Amino acid sequence: MKSQDVGLLLKLVALNNREREDPEGRSGKADMSLPDDWRDWQIEEEDALAENGASLSGSELLLACYSVRALAEETGISKSQVSLALQRCLEVGLVRKDRETGVPRANTKALFEFIVHGLRYVFPASPGKITRGIATSFSAPVLEGRLFSSGDLAMVWPDARGNTKGQAVAPLFKSAPYAVRRDRNLYAMLALVDAIRLGQPRESKLAASLLAEHLGVSGEPIR
C-alpha cells in the first residue's frame, strides 16, 4: 500500500459526501463546521471553478466523476497510479464496488481504523524547517482554535501559493496541495489525518472524532 492510496480513499469519501449534499452545497454536520474562509492559499479562478462544481446527480455524471480519468484529474495522481491504487484497495477490502452503480466506495470503517491506529507507523510525519505553505494539522481551518496554543508554530504543507508560515510537513501524498484546492472536504480530512499522525494522544483523539464525522463512522469507539 502507498500513502497516495489513502489520499485516493479520502477523495472517494469526499465524492460520496457530495452525493448527499443539500441544496446549499453542504454535505452534513462535518462540512458545516468548516469556516467560510477555509482556503489557506492565494485563490485563482481555477480553484473556485473546481471547488464550486455541481453536486453529483444523474447516473452518467456519477459514473464520470468516479472514473480513473476524473479521479486522476481531481487528485493529481496519475491515471496509472489511480488504477493501481484502486486495485490494491479492492484486494485488501478498503474499497468495495457499489452494488447499484458499480462506482468504487471506500470501506470507511476499515479506513478509519487504519488511519487512527496504524497510519502514523506506516507513513510517519515530523515537522521540518520554517517555510510558507498551506496550513495543516491543528493549524488548518477545520481545527482552528482547538487545542492549539498561540505560542506554537503552525504546521504547513510547503506550497508557493500558501498563506501561512510555519514548520514544513510533507503531505501524505505529493499532489495533496493541488487536490485540496479542488475539494474543501478533502482538505479537512487530510488536515485531520496529519493531526492524528503528529499530535499527542489528546490531540489525536479530537482529530479522530472529527474525522469520524467526515467518514460517517461517528458511532465507532475511539480508543
N, C-alpha and C positions, 0 to 999 in steps of 0.2 A: 504494500500500500504506500502511496505517496501523499505528501501533505496537500497537494493540489486536489486530491480525491476528496478530502474533507471540504475544501472550498467549493467544489462542484456539488457535493451533497447539500451544503448550506444554500447554494443557489437553487437547487431543486425545491428546498423548503420554502424559499422566498417566492418562487413561482407558484407553488401550491397555495401560499398565503394570498397571493394576488388574485387567485381564482375566487377567493371568498371575500374580496374587498366590498365595502359598502359603496353607495353612490358617490361619496366624497373621496374615495380612493384610500380609505383606511382599512387595514386588514384585521383589526382587533385591538384588544387591550394593550398588547405589547407594542404595536405600532403607534398607538395613541400616546405612549409615554415619550416618544421622540420629540424634541423641540423643533419648532418651525425652522430655526437656523441651524439645521443639522449638518450642513455641508461645510467641512473644515478645509476648504481649498478655494482657490480663485476660480470662480464659476465662469464657464464658457458656454456658448449657445448649445453646443452638442450635449452638454451634461443635462441641461433642462429638457431637451428633446428626448433623450434616452430615458430619463427617470420618470418623466411625465407621460409615458406611453399609455395606450389604452389598457384597461383591465382585460384579463383573458376571458373571452366568451366565444362560443361557436367552436365546433369540432375541428374545423380546418385551422383556425387561428391557434387553438390549443395545441394541436399536433406540431404546428410550425414552431411554436415557442419552445418546445421540448426537443426539437431536432438537434442533432450533433452540430450542425452548422450554426444554429441560433445560440446554443449553449457556448460554443466557441467564441462567437461574437460578443456575447454578454460578459464572459469571464476573462477573455484574453488568453485563454488556454487553447492551444492548437487543436484542430479538429481530430487529428490522430490521437492526441493525448486525451481528449474528451472521450473518444470511443473506447480507448483502453481503460480509462478510469471507470466508465460505466460497466465495462465487462468485469473488472476486478471487484467492483462493489456488488454486482449481481451474484458473483461466485461466493462471496462471503456473507451474503444476506443483508448488506447495508442498503441495497436498492431492490425494489420489487416492481414488477410491471402492474400498472393499474388494470384491473380485470375488464373494465368497461371501455377505457380509451387506449390502453396499451402504452401510455406515457410512463416514463420512469418516476417512481416515487421513493423518496428517502425513507428508510426504516428509522423513524425519528427516535424511537425508544432506544434502539441499539446505538444510534449515533450519539445520543445524549450520554449514555453510559460510557461510551468510549472517550468522548471529549472530557467528561468530568473525572474519570478515573485513570485514563491512560495517555491522553494526548501530551501532557507535559513531559512524559518519559520518552515517548516515541519521537515527538517533534518539540524539543525543548526550546525555550526562548530566554534571552537575557538582555538587559538594557546595555546600550553601547555609547558611543560618543554623542556629543551635542550636535544637533542638526535641525534643519527645518523640514517639516513634513505634515502628514495627516494624523491627527490625534487618535490614539488607540487606547485600549485597556481602560483604566479609570480616568483617563484624560478625555475620552471620547464623549460626544453629546449624550449617548444612551446612558452613561453613568455619571453625568455631570452633577457635582455636588454630593456624591455618595462616597463616604469613607475616603475622601481624597483631601489630604492636607494642602493648604495653600503654600506651604513651605517645600513641598515635594516637587521634583522636576516632572514635567509632563513626559509621556511616552508617545513616540510618533513613528509612523512608517515613513522613511525618507522619501520625499517627493518634492520636486521643484515647485509645484503649484500649491503645496500645503501652506496653511496659515499659522501653524503652531511650531514653536521652537522647543525642543526637548531632547530626551535621550532616544537614540535610534533603536528601534526594534525591527528585526527582519520580519516582514509579513509572512503569514502562514504559507502563501504561495506567491511567486514573483509578481504576477499581474494583479494582485489584490487591490492596489491603489486605483487601477483602471476600473476594475469590476465594481468597486463600491461607489464610484461616481455615477454608476448607472442604476443603483438599487439601494435605497435607504435601509431596507430591511436587512439586506446582506451586510451593509456597513455595520449596523447594530450588532448582528450576530458575530461577525469576525472580531469586533472590538471586545465583545463579551468573552469570546474564546481566548483572546490574549489576556484578559483579566484572570481567567481561570489558569492559564499557563504561567502567569507571572506573579499572581497575588499570594498573599498569606492565606491560611485556612479560612478566616472570617471573610476576607475579601472574595476569595474564590467561591465561597458558599453563596454570597449575594449575587455574584455574576451568574452562577449556575441557576439560581432561582429565576432570574430574568431570562436567561437563555431557554429555560424550560417553557416559559410562556410563548416565546417565539416559535419553539418547536412543537407546541401543542401537547406537551407532556407534563404540564404543571402538577398533575396528580402524582408524579413519580417522587419517591423519597430521595432526599439528597443527604448522603452520609459523609 
